[in-house]
Amino acid sequence: MGIMATESSKQRELIPEGLQDAICYLVTDLGTQTGNFGPKRQVMIGWEFPDHRIEYEDGSKPMVKTATFTLSLHEKANLRKVAEGWRGRRFTQDDLRKGFDISKMLGVNCQIQILHETKDSGKTYDNIAAVLPPKSGKPSVVDTENEHLYFSFDDDMEIPKGLYDWIVNKIKDSDEYQSVGREEPDGPDSPDFDYEPLDDDSGQIPF
Protein backbone atom coordinates (compact mmCIF):
# COMPACT_ATOMS: atom_id res chain seq x y z
CA MET A 1 0.00 0.00 0.00
CA GLY A 2 2.95 2.34 0.52
CA ILE A 3 3.46 5.12 3.06
CA MET A 4 0.63 7.67 2.84
CA ALA A 5 1.13 11.32 3.73
CA THR A 6 -1.84 13.56 4.60
CA GLU A 7 -2.22 17.33 4.67
CA SER A 8 -3.07 17.98 8.30
CA SER A 9 -3.00 16.44 11.76
CA LYS A 10 -6.01 15.61 13.93
CA GLN A 11 -8.02 18.60 15.13
CA ARG A 12 -7.45 19.05 18.87
CA GLU A 13 -10.28 19.78 21.25
CA LEU A 14 -11.11 23.49 21.35
CA ILE A 15 -12.13 25.80 24.16
CA PRO A 16 -15.68 26.93 23.26
CA GLU A 17 -16.26 30.40 21.84
CA GLY A 18 -17.45 33.16 24.15
CA LEU A 19 -16.45 34.55 27.53
CA GLN A 20 -14.76 31.86 29.60
CA ASP A 21 -13.52 31.92 33.20
CA ALA A 22 -9.73 31.55 33.37
CA ILE A 23 -6.89 31.77 35.88
CA CYS A 24 -3.27 32.66 35.17
CA TYR A 25 -0.87 29.90 36.15
CA LEU A 26 2.17 30.61 33.97
CA VAL A 27 4.36 33.69 33.47
CA THR A 28 7.71 33.10 31.85
CA ASP A 29 10.45 35.19 30.35
CA LEU A 30 11.32 34.10 26.81
CA GLY A 31 14.28 36.43 26.54
CA THR A 32 15.19 38.25 23.35
CA GLN A 33 13.79 36.46 20.30
CA THR A 34 14.55 37.30 16.68
CA GLY A 35 11.52 37.68 14.42
CA ASN A 36 10.39 39.40 11.23
CA PHE A 37 10.73 42.83 12.87
CA GLY A 38 14.09 42.27 14.50
CA PRO A 39 15.02 41.15 18.04
CA LYS A 40 12.46 41.76 20.79
CA ARG A 41 12.24 40.77 24.45
CA GLN A 42 9.25 38.45 24.82
CA VAL A 43 7.21 36.88 27.60
CA MET A 44 4.63 34.09 27.66
CA ILE A 45 1.48 34.07 29.78
CA GLY A 46 -0.61 30.95 30.33
CA TRP A 47 -4.14 30.44 31.66
CA GLU A 48 -6.13 27.41 32.77
CA PHE A 49 -9.87 27.14 32.06
CA PRO A 50 -11.44 25.27 35.01
CA ASP A 51 -14.86 24.83 33.35
CA HIS A 52 -13.40 23.07 30.29
CA ARG A 53 -11.44 19.91 30.93
CA ILE A 54 -9.54 17.11 29.24
CA GLU A 55 -9.77 13.55 30.55
CA TYR A 56 -6.53 11.69 31.25
CA GLU A 57 -5.87 8.26 32.73
CA ASP A 58 -5.28 9.77 36.16
CA GLY A 59 -8.27 12.13 36.03
CA SER A 60 -9.30 15.39 34.37
CA LYS A 61 -7.28 18.57 34.04
CA PRO A 62 -8.33 22.05 32.94
CA MET A 63 -7.65 23.04 29.35
CA VAL A 64 -4.91 25.65 28.99
CA LYS A 65 -3.92 28.41 26.57
CA THR A 66 -0.75 30.43 26.25
CA ALA A 67 -0.01 33.71 24.50
CA THR A 68 3.30 35.37 23.66
CA PHE A 69 3.83 39.12 24.03
CA THR A 70 6.56 41.66 23.44
CA LEU A 71 7.66 42.92 26.87
CA SER A 72 6.47 46.48 26.37
CA LEU A 73 3.91 48.93 27.76
CA HIS A 74 3.88 51.01 24.58
CA GLU A 75 0.37 52.29 23.85
CA LYS A 76 0.09 49.89 20.89
CA ALA A 77 1.63 46.87 22.63
CA ASN A 78 -0.63 43.84 23.07
CA LEU A 79 0.68 43.23 26.59
CA ARG A 80 -0.55 46.66 27.67
CA LYS A 81 -3.96 46.06 26.04
CA VAL A 82 -4.32 42.73 27.83
CA ALA A 83 -3.21 44.11 31.22
CA GLU A 84 -5.52 47.14 30.99
CA GLY A 85 -8.47 45.00 29.85
CA TRP A 86 -7.81 42.53 32.66
CA ARG A 87 -7.55 45.16 35.41
CA GLY A 88 -10.49 47.12 33.94
CA ARG A 89 -8.69 50.44 33.85
CA ARG A 90 -5.88 52.14 31.97
CA PHE A 91 -2.39 52.60 33.31
CA THR A 92 -1.71 56.10 34.60
CA GLN A 93 1.44 57.97 33.64
CA ASP A 94 2.74 57.22 37.14
CA ASP A 95 2.07 53.50 36.58
CA LEU A 96 3.98 53.62 33.31
CA ARG A 97 6.95 55.38 34.91
CA LYS A 98 7.17 52.77 37.66
CA GLY A 99 6.77 49.82 35.28
CA PHE A 100 4.54 46.77 35.62
CA ASP A 101 5.61 43.51 37.27
CA ILE A 102 3.82 40.86 35.19
CA SER A 103 4.53 38.18 37.80
CA LYS A 104 1.60 39.70 39.71
CA MET A 105 -0.70 38.06 37.15
CA LEU A 106 -0.06 34.61 38.64
CA GLY A 107 -3.12 33.19 40.36
CA VAL A 108 -5.34 36.07 39.22
CA ASN A 109 -8.86 35.37 37.96
CA CYS A 110 -10.20 36.79 34.69
CA GLN A 111 -12.55 36.21 31.80
CA ILE A 112 -11.16 35.46 28.36
CA GLN A 113 -13.09 35.94 25.14
CA ILE A 114 -12.39 33.01 22.83
CA LEU A 115 -13.03 33.24 19.08
CA HIS A 116 -12.60 30.35 16.66
CA GLU A 117 -10.75 30.88 13.40
CA THR A 118 -10.51 28.32 10.58
CA LYS A 119 -7.40 28.55 8.40
CA ASP A 120 -7.13 27.65 4.71
CA SER A 121 -5.74 24.28 5.81
CA GLY A 122 -9.13 23.50 7.36
CA LYS A 123 -7.74 23.52 10.89
CA THR A 124 -9.60 25.59 13.49
CA TYR A 125 -7.95 27.50 16.34
CA ASP A 126 -9.39 28.86 19.61
CA ASN A 127 -7.84 32.31 19.72
CA ILE A 128 -7.73 34.73 22.65
CA ALA A 129 -9.57 37.86 21.53
CA ALA A 130 -9.67 39.79 24.83
CA VAL A 131 -8.91 39.45 28.54
CA LEU A 132 -11.40 41.01 30.97
CA PRO A 133 -11.86 41.29 34.76
CA PRO A 134 -13.49 38.33 36.54
CA LYS A 135 -17.25 38.15 36.90
CA SER A 136 -18.75 40.37 39.56
CA GLY A 137 -18.57 38.73 42.97
CA LYS A 138 -15.73 36.37 42.09
CA PRO A 139 -12.50 36.64 44.10
CA SER A 140 -9.63 38.16 42.18
CA VAL A 141 -6.97 35.76 43.46
CA VAL A 142 -7.68 32.02 43.56
CA ASP A 143 -5.88 28.68 43.66
CA THR A 144 -4.94 27.05 40.37
CA GLU A 145 -4.97 23.33 39.69
CA ASN A 146 -1.72 23.62 37.76
CA GLU A 147 1.42 24.48 39.69
CA HIS A 148 2.42 28.11 39.28
CA LEU A 149 5.25 28.34 36.75
CA TYR A 150 7.42 31.44 36.80
CA PHE A 151 10.76 32.17 35.17
CA SER A 152 12.78 35.36 34.79
CA PHE A 153 16.25 36.00 33.40
CA ASP A 154 16.38 39.19 35.47
CA ASP A 155 16.00 37.13 38.67
CA ASP A 156 18.85 34.80 37.60
CA MET A 157 16.59 31.74 37.92
CA GLU A 158 16.97 28.20 36.68
CA ILE A 159 14.31 27.16 34.17
CA PRO A 160 11.53 25.40 36.16
CA LYS A 161 11.13 21.69 35.50
CA GLY A 162 7.37 21.97 34.97
CA LEU A 163 7.65 23.86 31.68
CA TYR A 164 6.90 21.88 28.54
CA ASP A 165 9.83 21.14 26.28
CA TRP A 166 8.65 23.40 23.46
CA ILE A 167 8.64 26.38 25.85
CA VAL A 168 12.05 25.42 27.23
CA ASN A 169 13.42 25.19 23.69
CA LYS A 170 12.13 28.68 22.95
CA ILE A 171 13.82 30.04 26.07
CA LYS A 172 17.05 28.33 25.07
CA ASP A 173 16.90 30.04 21.66
CA SER A 174 17.02 33.47 23.33
CA ASP A 175 20.06 35.74 23.28
CA GLU A 176 20.12 35.73 27.10
CA TYR A 177 20.31 31.95 27.37
CA GLN A 178 22.85 31.63 24.57
CA SER A 179 25.11 34.18 26.22
CA VAL A 180 25.42 32.36 29.55
CA GLY A 181 24.02 28.83 29.13
CA ARG A 182 21.99 27.16 31.86
CA GLU A 183 21.19 23.70 33.13
CA GLU A 184 18.55 22.03 30.95
CA PRO A 185 15.51 20.85 32.93
CA ASP A 186 13.56 17.64 32.34
CA GLY A 187 10.18 18.90 31.10
CA PRO A 188 6.89 16.97 31.02
CA ASP A 189 6.05 14.85 27.98
CA SER A 190 2.90 16.76 26.94
CA PRO A 191 3.49 18.74 23.73
CA ASP A 192 1.00 21.51 24.52
CA PHE A 193 2.11 23.52 25.95
CA ASP A 194 8.25 28.23 41.85
CA TYR A 195 6.32 31.05 42.53
CA GLU A 196 4.66 31.94 45.85
CA PRO A 197 0.91 32.57 45.28
CA LEU A 198 -0.46 36.02 45.97
CA ASP A 199 -2.47 36.39 49.17
CA ASP A 200 -5.17 38.93 48.45
CA ASP A 201 -8.79 38.76 49.58
CA SER A 202 -9.63 42.39 48.83
CA GLY A 203 -11.64 41.50 45.73
CA GLN A 204 -9.55 43.92 43.67
CA ILE A 205 -7.26 42.93 40.81
CA PRO A 206 -3.80 43.09 42.46
CA PHE A 207 -2.09 44.97 39.64
Buried (B, 14 or more C-beta within 10 A) or exposed (E): EEEEEEEEEEEEEBBEEEEBBBBBBBBBBBBBBEEEEEEBBBBBBBBBBBEBBEEEEEEEBBBBBBBBBBBBBEEEBBBBBBBBBBBEEEBEEEBBEEEBEBBBBBBBBBBBBBEEEEEEEEBEEBBBEBBBBBEEEEEBBBEBEBEBBBBBBEEEBEBBEBBBBEBBEBBBBBEBBEEEEBEEBEBEEEEEBEBEEBEBEEEEBBB
